[in-house]
Amino acid sequence: MANFKILSELCVLVPNESQVLVYVDGEENLTIEQFYTTISKQLKFPSDFGSNLDAFDEMLNDLSWLAQNEIFIVFRNYDDFLADENDELREILLTIMDDAAEEWKSDAGTKSLKILIEPSELGVDDLETIGISYEDEA
């Protein structure tokens, strides 16, 4: 089962007590620094989070501070996500998220990580460019 899903419409999820729902709005996350601020706040990263790719990878593969077991990261306005950065950085972040989701699958019974992208041709292009499988609701 794919870790990414391209949604056919805007996401309206209501999390239960075992879920964390994180929204990353591309219009508010034009830079990597803005993304690190958003993700660290919503996933309650420890204060020693280093705001770099290695630290982001480490945090996604830990998440021990979260009581909830299901984590959903929802990208809204994906076409604007990291618009002030280069495409390669966005693709690296997607790869880190996919790898973390795979790691959680191999550690059955702990956490699960799913990444949802609201309708976006760029989202599809990015995933296909880097060879990440995804489900498509359309």
PyMOL commands that set and color helices and strands:
alter all, ss='L'
color gray80, all
select helices_A, chain A and resi 26-28+32-42+53-60+78-80+87-106+121-130
alter helices_A, ss='H'
color red, helices_A
select strands_A, chain A and resi 4-6+19-25+70-76+112-117+134-136
alter strands_A, ss='S'
color yellow, strands_A
deselect
rebuild
show_as cartoon
